[in-house]
Amino acid sequence: MDVKIAIDMAKLARLNKYDTAFLLSSDTDLIPAIKEVFSFNKKVKYICTKNRRSFALSKITGDFLILKEKNIKNFLKI
């Protein structure tokens, strides 16, 4: 799945299909794909949870959001 995410991020950036990619994965194997996206002058927003945050992804993207329960509770059936 990570390979597909990486390919889609780079391909769609090259095709100018987005300005900002929203990455919901904490896999640092995606760093080369993020760098490729940046080469097309696109942005990547890294979205994670507190207990699964990758500091490497936070650092390279420079733009991240730590999801909290209050952010998503309207989408959960509790």
PyMOL Python script that loads the backbone (N, CA, C, O; Angstrom):
from pymol import cmd

cmd.read_pdbstr("""\
ATOM      1  N   MET A   1       0.814  -1.183   0.000  1.00  0.00           N
ATOM      2  CA  MET A   1       0.000   0.000   0.000  1.00  0.00           C
ATOM      3  C   MET A   1       0.864   1.255   0.000  1.00  0.00           C
ATOM      4  O   MET A   1       0.524   2.239  -0.656  1.00  0.00           O
ATOM      5  N   ASP A   2       1.980   1.229   0.731  1.00  0.00           N
ATOM      6  CA  ASP A   2       2.847   2.410   0.778  1.00  0.00           C
ATOM      7  C   ASP A   2       3.386   2.779  -0.600  1.00  0.00           C
ATOM      8  O   ASP A   2       3.527   3.958  -0.926  1.00  0.00           O
ATOM      9  N   VAL A   3       3.685   1.763  -1.405  1.00  0.00           N
ATOM     10  CA  VAL A   3       4.176   2.031  -2.757  1.00  0.00           C
ATOM     11  C   VAL A   3       3.099   2.735  -3.571  1.00  0.00           C
ATOM     12  O   VAL A   3       3.392   3.685  -4.297  1.00  0.00           O
ATOM     13  N   LYS A   4       1.867   2.282  -3.460  1.00  0.00           N
ATOM     14  CA  LYS A   4       0.767   2.916  -4.190  1.00  0.00           C
ATOM     15  C   LYS A   4       0.566   4.364  -3.735  1.00  0.00           C
ATOM     16  O   LYS A   4       0.355   5.253  -4.559  1.00  0.00           O
ATOM     17  N   ILE A   5       0.631   4.595  -2.431  1.00  0.00           N
ATOM     18  CA  ILE A   5       0.508   5.961  -1.913  1.00  0.00           C
ATOM     19  C   ILE A   5       1.618   6.835  -2.490  1.00  0.00           C
ATOM     20  O   ILE A   5       1.363   7.947  -2.952  1.00  0.00           O
ATOM     21  N   ALA A   6       2.842   6.332  -2.463  1.00  0.00           N
ATOM     22  CA  ALA A   6       3.988   7.095  -2.975  1.00  0.00           C
ATOM     23  C   ALA A   6       3.830   7.411  -4.463  1.00  0.00           C
ATOM     24  O   ALA A   6       4.063   8.540  -4.894  1.00  0.00           O
ATOM     25  N   ILE A   7       3.436   6.414  -5.232  1.00  0.00           N
ATOM     26  CA  ILE A   7       3.258   6.623  -6.679  1.00  0.00           C
ATOM     27  C   ILE A   7       2.153   7.635  -6.937  1.00  0.00           C
ATOM     28  O   ILE A   7       2.320   8.542  -7.753  1.00  0.00           O
ATOM     29  N   ASP A   8       1.036   7.488  -6.255  1.00  0.00           N
ATOM     30  CA  ASP A   8      -0.078   8.423  -6.452  1.00  0.00           C
ATOM     31  C   ASP A   8       0.296   9.842  -6.052  1.00  0.00           C
ATOM     32  O   ASP A   8      -0.050  10.793  -6.752  1.00  0.00           O
ATOM     33  N   MET A   9       0.997   9.996  -4.935  1.00  0.00           N
ATOM     34  CA  MET A   9       1.405  11.332  -4.503  1.00  0.00           C
ATOM     35  C   MET A   9       2.268  12.004  -5.569  1.00  0.00           C
ATOM     36  O   MET A   9       2.026  13.154  -5.935  1.00  0.00           O
ATOM     37  N   ALA A  10       3.269  11.287  -6.062  1.00  0.00           N
ATOM     38  CA  ALA A  10       4.187  11.860  -7.050  1.00  0.00           C
ATOM     39  C   ALA A  10       3.503  12.082  -8.395  1.00  0.00           C
ATOM     40  O   ALA A  10       3.650  13.140  -9.006  1.00  0.00           O
ATOM     41  N   LYS A  11       2.763  11.089  -8.849  1.00  0.00           N
ATOM     42  CA  LYS A  11       2.098  11.190 -10.153  1.00  0.00           C
ATOM     43  C   LYS A  11       1.098  12.333 -10.192  1.00  0.00           C
ATOM     44  O   LYS A  11       1.088  13.124 -11.135  1.00  0.00           O
ATOM     45  N   LEU A  12       0.257  12.423  -9.171  1.00  0.00           N
ATOM     46  CA  LEU A  12      -0.759  13.466  -9.151  1.00  0.00           C
ATOM     47  C   LEU A  12      -0.162  14.860  -8.944  1.00  0.00           C
ATOM     48  O   LEU A  12      -0.718  15.851  -9.419  1.00  0.00           O
ATOM     49  N   ALA A  13       0.955  14.936  -8.244  1.00  0.00           N
ATOM     50  CA  ALA A  13       1.660  16.222  -8.122  1.00  0.00           C
ATOM     51  C   ALA A  13       2.200  16.644  -9.483  1.00  0.00           C
ATOM     52  O   ALA A  13       2.078  17.805  -9.875  1.00  0.00           O
ATOM     53  N   ARG A  14       2.797  15.695 -10.202  1.00  0.00           N
ATOM     54  CA  ARG A  14       3.340  15.981 -11.529  1.00  0.00           C
ATOM     55  C   ARG A  14       2.246  16.420 -12.495  1.00  0.00           C
ATOM     56  O   ARG A  14       2.472  17.278 -13.349  1.00  0.00           O
ATOM     57  N   LEU A  15       1.071  15.835 -12.358  1.00  0.00           N
ATOM     58  CA  LEU A  15      -0.065  16.176 -13.222  1.00  0.00           C
ATOM     59  C   LEU A  15      -0.821  17.419 -12.733  1.00  0.00           C
ATOM     60  O   LEU A  15      -1.835  17.806 -13.313  1.00  0.00           O
ATOM     61  N   ASN A  16      -0.318  18.033 -11.667  1.00  0.00           N
ATOM     62  CA  ASN A  16      -0.901  19.252 -11.105  1.00  0.00           C
ATOM     63  C   ASN A  16      -2.364  19.054 -10.680  1.00  0.00           C
ATOM     64  O   ASN A  16      -3.216  19.911 -10.912  1.00  0.00           O
ATOM     65  N   LYS A  17      -2.628  17.906 -10.057  1.00  0.00           N
ATOM     66  CA  LYS A  17      -3.990  17.567  -9.639  1.00  0.00           C
ATOM     67  C   LYS A  17      -4.329  18.069  -8.229  1.00  0.00           C
ATOM     68  O   LYS A  17      -5.487  18.012  -7.814  1.00  0.00           O
ATOM     69  N   TYR A  18      -3.337  18.554  -7.505  1.00  0.00           N
ATOM     70  CA  TYR A  18      -3.593  19.085  -6.166  1.00  0.00           C
ATOM     71  C   TYR A  18      -2.514  20.096  -5.800  1.00  0.00           C
ATOM     72  O   TYR A  18      -1.452  20.154  -6.418  1.00  0.00           O
ATOM     73  N   ASP A  19      -2.816  20.887  -4.782  1.00  0.00           N
ATOM     74  CA  ASP A  19      -1.835  21.821  -4.230  1.00  0.00           C
ATOM     75  C   ASP A  19      -1.241  21.283  -2.937  1.00  0.00           C
ATOM     76  O   ASP A  19      -0.063  21.488  -2.643  1.00  0.00           O
ATOM     77  N   THR A  20      -2.088  20.582  -2.161  1.00  0.00           N
ATOM     78  CA  THR A  20      -1.650  20.016  -0.892  1.00  0.00           C
ATOM     79  C   THR A  20      -2.119  18.572  -0.790  1.00  0.00           C
ATOM     80  O   THR A  20      -3.301  18.277  -0.964  1.00  0.00           O
ATOM     81  N   ALA A  21      -1.185  17.683  -0.508  1.00  0.00           N
ATOM     82  CA  ALA A  21      -1.518  16.279  -0.247  1.00  0.00           C
ATOM     83  C   ALA A  21      -1.711  16.120   1.257  1.00  0.00           C
ATOM     84  O   ALA A  21      -0.963  16.695   2.048  1.00  0.00           O
ATOM     85  N   PHE A  22      -2.710  15.343   1.646  1.00  0.00           N
ATOM     86  CA  PHE A  22      -2.948  15.048   3.053  1.00  0.00           C
ATOM     87  C   PHE A  22      -2.523  13.609   3.295  1.00  0.00           C
ATOM     88  O   PHE A  22      -3.125  12.669   2.775  1.00  0.00           O
ATOM     89  N   LEU A  23      -1.479  13.456   4.089  1.00  0.00           N
ATOM     90  CA  LEU A  23      -0.887  12.144   4.329  1.00  0.00           C
ATOM     91  C   LEU A  23      -1.322  11.610   5.682  1.00  0.00           C
ATOM     92  O   LEU A  23      -1.000  12.191   6.719  1.00  0.00           O
ATOM     93  N   LEU A  24      -2.052  10.502   5.672  1.00  0.00           N
ATOM     94  CA  LEU A  24      -2.505   9.856   6.896  1.00  0.00           C
ATOM     95  C   LEU A  24      -1.787   8.524   7.056  1.00  0.00           C
ATOM     96  O   LEU A  24      -2.409   7.462   7.096  1.00  0.00           O
ATOM     97  N   SER A  25      -0.493   8.602   7.145  1.00  0.00           N
ATOM     98  CA  SER A  25       0.362   7.441   7.352  1.00  0.00           C
ATOM     99  C   SER A  25       1.589   7.913   8.103  1.00  0.00           C
ATOM    100  O   SER A  25       2.082   9.016   7.864  1.00  0.00           O
ATOM    101  N   SER A  26       2.083   7.089   9.006  1.00  0.00           N
ATOM    102  CA  SER A  26       3.276   7.453   9.764  1.00  0.00           C
ATOM    103  C   SER A  26       4.495   6.679   9.305  1.00  0.00           C
ATOM    104  O   SER A  26       5.475   6.559  10.041  1.00  0.00           O
ATOM    105  N   ASP A  27       4.437   6.155   8.094  1.00  0.00           N
ATOM    106  CA  ASP A  27       5.527   5.349   7.558  1.00  0.00           C
ATOM    107  C   ASP A  27       6.594   6.247   6.940  1.00  0.00           C
ATOM    108  O   ASP A  27       6.343   6.945   5.958  1.00  0.00           O
ATOM    109  N   THR A  28       7.774   6.220   7.522  1.00  0.00           N
ATOM    110  CA  THR A  28       8.870   7.067   7.036  1.00  0.00           C
ATOM    111  C   THR A  28       9.403   6.617   5.678  1.00  0.00           C
ATOM    112  O   THR A  28      10.202   7.326   5.066  1.00  0.00           O
ATOM    113  N   ASP A  29       8.974   5.454   5.200  1.00  0.00           N
ATOM    114  CA  ASP A  29       9.346   5.037   3.843  1.00  0.00           C
ATOM    115  C   ASP A  29       8.772   5.988   2.794  1.00  0.00           C
ATOM    116  O   ASP A  29       9.185   5.956   1.635  1.00  0.00           O
ATOM    117  N   LEU A  30       7.835   6.821   3.192  1.00  0.00           N
ATOM    118  CA  LEU A  30       7.206   7.764   2.262  1.00  0.00           C
ATOM    119  C   LEU A  30       7.993   9.072   2.117  1.00  0.00           C
ATOM    120  O   LEU A  30       7.599   9.937   1.334  1.00  0.00           O
ATOM    121  N   ILE A  31       9.077   9.229   2.843  1.00  0.00           N
ATOM    122  CA  ILE A  31       9.866  10.465   2.759  1.00  0.00           C
ATOM    123  C   ILE A  31      10.363  10.746   1.339  1.00  0.00           C
ATOM    124  O   ILE A  31      10.287  11.897   0.910  1.00  0.00           O
ATOM    125  N   PRO A  32      10.863   9.768   0.587  1.00  0.00           N
ATOM    126  CA  PRO A  32      11.258  10.076  -0.797  1.00  0.00           C
ATOM    127  C   PRO A  32      10.088  10.576  -1.651  1.00  0.00           C
ATOM    128  O   PRO A  32      10.275  11.450  -2.497  1.00  0.00           O
ATOM    129  N   ALA A  33       8.902  10.040  -1.440  1.00  0.00           N
ATOM    130  CA  ALA A  33       7.728  10.502  -2.181  1.00  0.00           C
ATOM    131  C   ALA A  33       7.395  11.941  -1.798  1.00  0.00           C
ATOM    132  O   ALA A  33       7.033  12.745  -2.657  1.00  0.00           O
ATOM    133  N   ILE A  34       7.514  12.264  -0.524  1.00  0.00           N
ATOM    134  CA  ILE A  34       7.262  13.632  -0.066  1.00  0.00           C
ATOM    135  C   ILE A  34       8.246  14.593  -0.724  1.00  0.00           C
ATOM    136  O   ILE A  34       7.857  15.670  -1.175  1.00  0.00           O
ATOM    137  N   LYS A  35       9.507  14.210  -0.779  1.00  0.00           N
ATOM    138  CA  LYS A  35      10.518  15.052  -1.435  1.00  0.00           C
ATOM    139  C   LYS A  35      10.189  15.239  -2.917  1.00  0.00           C
ATOM    140  O   LYS A  35      10.394  16.321  -3.468  1.00  0.00           O
ATOM    141  N   GLU A  36       9.686  14.200  -3.553  1.00  0.00           N
ATOM    142  CA  GLU A  36       9.291  14.294  -4.961  1.00  0.00           C
ATOM    143  C   GLU A  36       8.116  15.260  -5.122  1.00  0.00           C
ATOM    144  O   GLU A  36       8.093  16.063  -6.055  1.00  0.00           O
ATOM    145  N   VAL A  37       7.158  15.182  -4.228  1.00  0.00           N
ATOM    146  CA  VAL A  37       6.020  16.103  -4.252  1.00  0.00           C
ATOM    147  C   VAL A  37       6.514  17.544  -4.111  1.00  0.00           C
ATOM    148  O   VAL A  37       6.051  18.436  -4.821  1.00  0.00           O
ATOM    149  N   PHE A  38       7.446  17.763  -3.202  1.00  0.00           N
ATOM    150  CA  PHE A  38       8.009  19.106  -3.019  1.00  0.00           C
ATOM    151  C   PHE A  38       8.691  19.608  -4.288  1.00  0.00           C
ATOM    152  O   PHE A  38       8.700  20.810  -4.553  1.00  0.00           O
ATOM    153  N   SER A  39       9.261  18.700  -5.071  1.00  0.00           N
ATOM    154  CA  SER A  39       9.948  19.117  -6.301  1.00  0.00           C
ATOM    155  C   SER A  39       8.971  19.700  -7.321  1.00  0.00           C
ATOM    156  O   SER A  39       9.388  20.374  -8.263  1.00  0.00           O
ATOM    157  N   PHE A  40       7.685  19.447  -7.140  1.00  0.00           N
ATOM    158  CA  PHE A  40       6.646  20.016  -8.014  1.00  0.00           C
ATOM    159  C   PHE A  40       5.969  21.219  -7.346  1.00  0.00           C
ATOM    160  O   PHE A  40       4.890  21.649  -7.754  1.00  0.00           O
ATOM    161  N   ASN A  41       6.626  21.747  -6.319  1.00  0.00           N
ATOM    162  CA  ASN A  41       6.120  22.912  -5.577  1.00  0.00           C
ATOM    163  C   ASN A  41       4.739  22.675  -4.965  1.00  0.00           C
ATOM    164  O   ASN A  41       3.896  23.571  -4.928  1.00  0.00           O
ATOM    165  N   LYS A  42       4.533  21.461  -4.492  1.00  0.00           N
ATOM    166  CA  LYS A  42       3.309  21.099  -3.796  1.00  0.00           C
ATOM    167  C   LYS A  42       3.607  20.970  -2.302  1.00  0.00           C
ATOM    168  O   LYS A  42       4.767  20.891  -1.900  1.00  0.00           O
ATOM    169  N   LYS A  43       2.561  20.951  -1.491  1.00  0.00           N
ATOM    170  CA  LYS A  43       2.700  20.820  -0.048  1.00  0.00           C
ATOM    171  C   LYS A  43       2.174  19.467   0.404  1.00  0.00           C
ATOM    172  O   LYS A  43       1.371  18.829  -0.277  1.00  0.00           O
ATOM    173  N   VAL A  44       2.648  19.049   1.568  1.00  0.00           N
ATOM    174  CA  VAL A  44       2.159  17.815   2.191  1.00  0.00           C
ATOM    175  C   VAL A  44       1.800  18.147   3.631  1.00  0.00           C
ATOM    176  O   VAL A  44       2.629  18.657   4.386  1.00  0.00           O
ATOM    177  N   LYS A  45       0.568  17.858   4.005  1.00  0.00           N
ATOM    178  CA  LYS A  45       0.140  18.003   5.395  1.00  0.00           C
ATOM    179  C   LYS A  45       0.064  16.606   5.994  1.00  0.00           C
ATOM    180  O   LYS A  45      -0.702  15.759   5.534  1.00  0.00           O
ATOM    181  N   TYR A  46       0.855  16.383   7.012  1.00  0.00           N
ATOM    182  CA  TYR A  46       0.929  15.095   7.695  1.00  0.00           C
ATOM    183  C   TYR A  46      -0.101  15.080   8.825  1.00  0.00           C
ATOM    184  O   TYR A  46      -0.095  15.963   9.684  1.00  0.00           O
ATOM    185  N   ILE A  47      -0.979  14.084   8.826  1.00  0.00           N
ATOM    186  CA  ILE A  47      -2.020  13.955   9.833  1.00  0.00           C
ATOM    187  C   ILE A  47      -1.787  12.663  10.610  1.00  0.00           C
ATOM    188  O   ILE A  47      -1.637  11.588  10.028  1.00  0.00           O
ATOM    189  N   CYS A  48      -1.759  12.788  11.933  1.00  0.00           N
ATOM    190  CA  CYS A  48      -1.415  11.632  12.768  1.00  0.00           C
ATOM    191  C   CYS A  48      -2.172  11.690  14.088  1.00  0.00           C
ATOM    192  O   CYS A  48      -2.920  12.630  14.355  1.00  0.00           O
ATOM    193  N   THR A  49      -1.964  10.676  14.894  1.00  0.00           N
ATOM    194  CA  THR A  49      -2.471  10.682  16.258  1.00  0.00           C
ATOM    195  C   THR A  49      -1.284  10.854  17.192  1.00  0.00           C
ATOM    196  O   THR A  49      -0.136  10.625  16.810  1.00  0.00           O
ATOM    197  N   LYS A  50      -1.574  11.255  18.405  1.00  0.00           N
ATOM    198  CA  LYS A  50      -0.514  11.530  19.373  1.00  0.00           C
ATOM    199  C   LYS A  50       0.412  10.333  19.586  1.00  0.00           C
ATOM    200  O   LYS A  50       1.630  10.491  19.664  1.00  0.00           O
ATOM    201  N   ASN A  51      -0.167   9.145  19.680  1.00  0.00           N
ATOM    202  CA  ASN A  51       0.634   7.958  19.985  1.00  0.00           C
ATOM    203  C   ASN A  51       1.267   7.318  18.749  1.00  0.00           C
ATOM    204  O   ASN A  51       2.022   6.355  18.882  1.00  0.00           O
ATOM    205  N   ARG A  52       0.978   7.830  17.555  1.00  0.00           N
ATOM    206  CA  ARG A  52       1.564   7.258  16.331  1.00  0.00           C
ATOM    207  C   ARG A  52       2.318   8.309  15.512  1.00  0.00           C
ATOM    208  O   ARG A  52       2.547   8.109  14.319  1.00  0.00           O
ATOM    209  N   ARG A  53       2.699   9.408  16.125  1.00  0.00           N
ATOM    210  CA  ARG A  53       3.358  10.496  15.408  1.00  0.00           C
ATOM    211  C   ARG A  53       4.785  10.117  15.036  1.00  0.00           C
ATOM    212  O   ARG A  53       5.537   9.576  15.846  1.00  0.00           O
ATOM    213  N   SER A  54       5.133  10.414  13.801  1.00  0.00           N
ATOM    214  CA  SER A  54       6.508  10.258  13.331  1.00  0.00           C
ATOM    215  C   SER A  54       7.156  11.636  13.340  1.00  0.00           C
ATOM    216  O   SER A  54       6.730  12.534  12.615  1.00  0.00           O
ATOM    217  N   PHE A  55       8.183  11.797  14.161  1.00  0.00           N
ATOM    218  CA  PHE A  55       8.857  13.089  14.224  1.00  0.00           C
ATOM    219  C   PHE A  55       9.593  13.382  12.914  1.00  0.00           C
ATOM    220  O   PHE A  55       9.756  14.544  12.543  1.00  0.00           O
ATOM    221  N   ALA A  56      10.035  12.339  12.218  1.00  0.00           N
ATOM    222  CA  ALA A  56      10.705  12.537  10.924  1.00  0.00           C
ATOM    223  C   ALA A  56       9.724  13.108   9.897  1.00  0.00           C
ATOM    224  O   ALA A  56      10.075  14.017   9.146  1.00  0.00           O
ATOM    225  N   LEU A  57       8.501  12.580   9.862  1.00  0.00           N
ATOM    226  CA  LEU A  57       7.501  13.098   8.931  1.00  0.00           C
ATOM    227  C   LEU A  57       7.040  14.493   9.339  1.00  0.00           C
ATOM    228  O   LEU A  57       6.789  15.343   8.484  1.00  0.00           O
ATOM    229  N   SER A  58       6.929  14.730  10.643  1.00  0.00           N
ATOM    230  CA  SER A  58       6.567  16.062  11.116  1.00  0.00           C
ATOM    231  C   SER A  58       7.603  17.083  10.671  1.00  0.00           C
ATOM    232  O   SER A  58       7.271  18.186  10.237  1.00  0.00           O
ATOM    233  N   LYS A  59       8.855  16.693  10.788  1.00  0.00           N
ATOM    234  CA  LYS A  59       9.950  17.603  10.447  1.00  0.00           C
ATOM    235  C   LYS A  59      10.014  17.868   8.942  1.00  0.00           C
ATOM    236  O   LYS A  59      10.125  19.019   8.522  1.00  0.00           O
ATOM    237  N   ILE A  60       9.945  16.825   8.138  1.00  0.00           N
ATOM    238  CA  ILE A  60      10.115  17.010   6.697  1.00  0.00           C
ATOM    239  C   ILE A  60       8.931  17.756   6.080  1.00  0.00           C
ATOM    240  O   ILE A  60       9.121  18.574   5.180  1.00  0.00           O
ATOM    241  N   THR A  61       7.713  17.483   6.554  1.00  0.00           N
ATOM    242  CA  THR A  61       6.564  18.181   5.979  1.00  0.00           C
ATOM    243  C   THR A  61       6.466  19.603   6.509  1.00  0.00           C
ATOM    244  O   THR A  61       6.044  20.509   5.792  1.00  0.00           O
ATOM    245  N   GLY A  62       6.853  19.798   7.755  1.00  0.00           N
ATOM    246  CA  GLY A  62       6.749  21.114   8.370  1.00  0.00           C
ATOM    247  C   GLY A  62       5.312  21.531   8.623  1.00  0.00           C
ATOM    248  O   GLY A  62       5.064  22.627   9.126  1.00  0.00           O
ATOM    249  N   ASP A  63       4.377  20.687   8.286  1.00  0.00           N
ATOM    250  CA  ASP A  63       2.956  20.984   8.453  1.00  0.00           C
ATOM    251  C   ASP A  63       2.268  19.703   8.882  1.00  0.00           C
ATOM    252  O   ASP A  63       2.127  18.768   8.094  1.00  0.00           O
ATOM    253  N   PHE A  64       1.843  19.665  10.133  1.00  0.00           N
ATOM    254  CA  PHE A  64       1.199  18.444  10.609  1.00  0.00           C
ATOM    255  C   PHE A  64       0.054  18.780  11.546  1.00  0.00           C
ATOM    256  O   PHE A  64      -0.015  19.869  12.117  1.00  0.00           O
ATOM    257  N   LEU A  65      -0.835  17.821  11.685  1.00  0.00           N
ATOM    258  CA  LEU A  65      -1.985  17.949  12.566  1.00  0.00           C
ATOM    259  C   LEU A  65      -2.079  16.671  13.386  1.00  0.00           C
ATOM    260  O   LEU A  65      -2.112  15.568  12.842  1.00  0.00           O
ATOM    261  N   ILE A  66      -2.121  16.837  14.690  1.00  0.00           N
ATOM    262  CA  ILE A  66      -2.325  15.691  15.576  1.00  0.00           C
ATOM    263  C   ILE A  66      -3.821  15.597  15.856  1.00  0.00           C
ATOM    264  O   ILE A  66      -4.396  16.464  16.514  1.00  0.00           O
ATOM    265  N   LEU A  67      -4.439  14.543  15.353  1.00  0.00           N
ATOM    266  CA  LEU A  67      -5.874  14.346  15.567  1.00  0.00           C
ATOM    267  C   LEU A  67      -6.153  14.007  17.018  1.00  0.00           C
ATOM    268  O   LEU A  67      -5.448  13.218  17.648  1.00  0.00           O
ATOM    269  N   LYS A  68      -7.193  14.624  17.520  1.00  0.00           N
ATOM    270  CA  LYS A  68      -7.647  14.339  18.873  1.00  0.00           C
ATOM    271  C   LYS A  68      -9.089  13.850  18.773  1.00  0.00           C
ATOM    272  O   LYS A  68      -9.767  14.075  17.770  1.00  0.00           O
ATOM    273  N   GLU A  69      -9.538  13.189  19.813  1.00  0.00           N
ATOM    274  CA  GLU A  69     -10.894  12.639  19.794  1.00  0.00           C
ATOM    275  C   GLU A  69     -11.927  13.710  19.461  1.00  0.00           C
ATOM    276  O   GLU A  69     -12.883  13.451  18.730  1.00  0.00           O
ATOM    277  N   LYS A  70     -11.733  14.914  19.998  1.00  0.00           N
ATOM    278  CA  LYS A  70     -12.709  15.977  19.739  1.00  0.00           C
ATOM    279  C   LYS A  70     -12.769  16.353  18.259  1.00  0.00           C
ATOM    280  O   LYS A  70     -13.789  16.862  17.793  1.00  0.00           O
ATOM    281  N   ASN A  71     -11.671  16.105  17.507  1.00  0.00           N
ATOM    282  CA  ASN A  71     -11.664  16.401  16.079  1.00  0.00           C
ATOM    283  C   ASN A  71     -12.517  15.434  15.273  1.00  0.00           C
ATOM    284  O   ASN A  71     -13.040  15.785  14.215  1.00  0.00           O
ATOM    285  N   ILE A  72     -12.654  14.214  15.780  1.00  0.00           N
ATOM    286  CA  ILE A  72     -13.303  13.180  14.972  1.00  0.00           C
ATOM    287  C   ILE A  72     -14.523  12.553  15.623  1.00  0.00           C
ATOM    288  O   ILE A  72     -15.136  11.670  15.022  1.00  0.00           O
ATOM    289  N   LYS A  73     -14.905  12.971  16.829  1.00  0.00           N
ATOM    290  CA  LYS A  73     -15.992  12.286  17.531  1.00  0.00           C
ATOM    291  C   LYS A  73     -17.324  12.375  16.781  1.00  0.00           C
ATOM    292  O   LYS A  73     -18.169  11.493  16.934  1.00  0.00           O
ATOM    293  N   ASN A  74     -17.524  13.401  15.990  1.00  0.00           N
ATOM    294  CA  ASN A  74     -18.769  13.478  15.198  1.00  0.00           C
ATOM    295  C   ASN A  74     -18.835  12.404  14.121  1.00  0.00           C
ATOM    296  O   ASN A  74     -19.911  12.115  13.597  1.00  0.00           O
ATOM    297  N   PHE A  75     -17.686  11.811  13.787  1.00  0.00           N
ATOM    298  CA  PHE A  75     -17.637  10.780  12.759  1.00  0.00           C
ATOM    299  C   PHE A  75     -17.658   9.372  13.350  1.00  0.00           C
ATOM    300  O   PHE A  75     -17.769   8.392  12.613  1.00  0.00           O
ATOM    301  N   LEU A  76     -17.553   9.268  14.666  1.00  0.00           N
ATOM    302  CA  LEU A  76     -17.520   7.985  15.339  1.00  0.00           C
ATOM    303  C   LEU A  76     -18.881   7.635  15.915  1.00  0.00           C
ATOM    304  O   LEU A  76     -19.630   8.510  16.349  1.00  0.00           O
ATOM    305  N   LYS A  77     -19.182   6.377  15.913  1.00  0.00           N
ATOM    306  CA  LYS A  77     -20.408   5.901  16.563  1.00  0.00           C
ATOM    307  C   LYS A  77     -20.016   5.313  17.904  1.00  0.00           C
ATOM    308  O   LYS A  77     -19.630   4.148  17.998  1.00  0.00           O
ATOM    309  N   ILE A  78     -20.119   6.126  18.934  1.00  0.00           N
ATOM    310  CA  ILE A  78     -19.725   5.700  20.279  1.00  0.00           C
ATOM    311  C   ILE A  78     -20.954   5.482  21.130  1.00  0.00           C
ATOM    312  O   ILE A  78     -20.838   5.120  22.300  1.00  0.00           O
TER     313      ILE A  78
END
""", "prot")
cmd.dss("prot")
cmd.show_as("cartoon", "prot")
cmd.util.cbc("prot")
cmd.orient("prot")
